[in-house]
Amino acid sequence: MIEISPTTGLMLYLALTLIAILGVWLYSHYHSRKRCFMPPEKELIVCEFCLFAFLDTGAKKITKCPRCESFNKSR
């Protein structure tokens, strides 16, 4: 049987725990980069009055702001 001191055992336990947490973080970080939010056929519109940015379909000529409910011309 391998004998180790309590200090060495604690250091090994903390190192392995840190490596496991780092591995899970790297795995989730690189897999979340593949899932990018791309709204289909939506356009970013900025309200002319309150400067609120919102997504809306580009098919409409006049859009309504969800915050101040004013009408805006789309480009």
C-alpha positions as CSV (number, residue, x, y, z in Angstrom):
1,M,0.0,0.0,0.0
2,I,1.2,3.5,-0.8
3,E,1.6,5.7,2.2
4,I,1.1,9.5,1.8
5,S,1.0,12.2,4.3
6,P,-2.3,14.0,5.0
7,T,-0.9,17.2,3.4
8,T,0.0,15.4,0.2
9,G,-3.4,13.7,0.1
10,L,-5.2,17.0,0.5
11,M,-3.1,18.6,-2.2
12,L,-3.8,15.7,-4.6
13,Y,-7.5,15.9,-3.9
14,L,-7.6,19.7,-4.5
15,A,-5.5,19.4,-7.7
16,L,-7.7,16.6,-9.1
17,T,-10.9,18.6,-8.2
18,L,-9.5,21.7,-9.9
19,I,-8.5,19.8,-13.0
20,A,-12.0,18.3,-13.2
21,I,-13.7,21.7,-12.9
22,L,-11.4,23.1,-15.5
23,G,-12.2,20.3,-17.9
24,V,-15.9,20.7,-17.5
25,W,-15.6,24.5,-18.0
26,L,-13.5,24.0,-21.2
27,Y,-15.9,21.4,-22.6
28,S,-19.0,23.6,-22.0
29,H,-17.2,26.7,-23.3
30,Y,-16.2,25.2,-26.7
31,H,-19.6,23.6,-27.2
32,S,-21.5,26.8,-26.4
33,R,-19.5,28.6,-29.2
34,K,-21.1,26.3,-31.8
35,R,-24.6,27.3,-30.7
36,C,-24.8,30.8,-32.0
37,F,-28.1,32.7,-32.0
38,M,-29.0,33.7,-35.5
39,P,-32.6,34.9,-35.9
40,P,-34.0,33.9,-39.2
41,E,-35.1,36.9,-41.4
42,K,-35.2,39.3,-38.6
43,E,-33.9,42.9,-38.6
44,L,-32.5,44.9,-35.8
45,I,-34.6,48.1,-35.5
46,V,-33.8,51.1,-33.3
47,C,-36.8,53.2,-32.2
48,E,-36.4,56.8,-33.4
49,F,-38.0,58.2,-30.2
50,C,-36.8,56.1,-27.2
51,L,-33.8,54.5,-28.9
52,F,-34.9,51.0,-27.8
53,A,-33.4,48.2,-30.1
54,F,-35.7,45.3,-31.0
55,L,-36.0,42.6,-33.6
56,D,-38.7,42.6,-36.2
57,T,-39.4,41.2,-39.6
58,G,-38.0,43.3,-42.4
59,A,-41.2,42.9,-44.5
60,K,-43.1,45.7,-42.8
61,K,-42.6,49.3,-43.8
62,I,-43.9,50.7,-40.5
63,T,-43.0,49.0,-37.2
64,K,-44.3,49.6,-33.7
65,C,-41.9,49.9,-30.8
66,P,-42.7,47.4,-28.0
67,R,-41.5,49.9,-25.3
68,C,-43.0,53.3,-26.1
69,E,-45.5,51.9,-28.7
70,S,-44.6,54.6,-31.3
71,F,-44.5,53.9,-35.0
72,N,-41.2,53.9,-36.9
73,K,-40.3,53.7,-40.5
74,S,-38.1,50.7,-41.4
75,R,-35.2,51.2,-43.8
